Amino acid sequence: MSLGTYFKRAFKYIAYDHKPKVIKAEIIQSDMKHCLTDKVVVITGGGKGLGKAIAKKLASEGAKVIITGRNEKELSQTTKEIGENSEYMVFDIKDFAKGKDIIDKIYEKYGKIDCLINNAGISLHEKSFFDVTEESFKNQMETNLYGSYFFTQHFLRKYLAIDQKGANIIFISSERGDYCDNIPYGLTKVAINSLVKGLSTEFYRKGVRVNGVAPGVTATEMTSIDKNGDLYSGKENCERYFVPEEVAETVLFLISDFSNCISGEIIHTNAGNHILTRFK
C-alpha cells in the first residue's frame, strides 16, 4: 500500500467517526393479488379516459382511490362504476390555491396519501406553430405543467411536515416528451420529464419515488379514437393504438412494491414508438 493510500484511508476513518455507514436492503416479496390494500391514491383528471382506467385498476387491487376533475357528472359516474373503494372531489388543477385545501382534506380524513398520480392534461392539437395563440398556450401550460407542479408541491410539503414514511408520485407524460417540439402540449411533456428526474433526485432519500409514464397515441376521448373499434395504425411501431387499460397496468407496477428500486424513470407505453432506428 502506498503512503498516499494509507493517509486517505486514515482520513476517512477519522472523518466518519470510526463508524463506516452501513445500509441494508429490505427485500419485499410482493403478492400480486390486492397489492395496494390500504393504500390511498389521488388521481387528477380521473373522471374519464386514462385517469378513469387507472382509477378502476388501482381500486380493483385494493386501493382507496380519490379522483379529481372539473366535471362532477363524469366524476360521480366513475365512482359509481368503481364502487366503495372510490370517492371524488371537484377540483380544477389550474386552481393552485385550492390544491392545498384538497391535499389537507384528504390528509384530515385518511392521515396519508400513498400515491399522487398527476394525470390531468389537455391537448388543443394545433396544426402548426402559427396556430398557437396566447390563450391556447397559457391554457395547456397551466393545466399540464403548472397545475401538476404546484399540486405536487402542496403534497410534498404535507408529506414532509407530518414525517410520512414512503410515497409514490406518477406523472403522466407522453412520447412527445422525447421529441423537440414547438407546440405547447409537447413542450409541457418535455418539462414534465425533466421534473420527474429532478424531483426523484431530491426526494428519493426522503422515501418518495417519482416516475413518469409516457403513452403514445392512446384510444381515449382526447384522441377521439374508439378503443372498441379498429385500432390499426401504420404509423405505430406495433401497427395499432394502445388502450388506456394497458397503460393502467404500467402505473400499477410503478406504484406497487414490485418496483421499489425504480425512481426517476420515464416508462414508455408505446411499444418503443419513440425510438428512432435505421430499420424504420
Secondary structure, 3 states (H helix, E strand, C coil): CCHHHHHHHHHHHHHCCCCCCCCCCCCCCCCCCCCCCCCEEEEECCCCHHHHHHHHHHHHCCCEEEEEECCHHHHHHHHHHHCCCEEEEECCCCCHHHHHHHHHHHHHHHCCCCEEEECCCCCCCCCCHHHCCHHHHHHHHHHHHHHHHHHHHHHHHHHHHCCCCCEEEEEECCHHHHCCCCCHHHHHHHHHHHHHHHHHHHHHHHCEEEEEEEECCECCCCCCCCCCCCCECCCCCCCECECHHHHHHHHHHHHCHHHCCCCCCEEEECCCCCCCCCCC
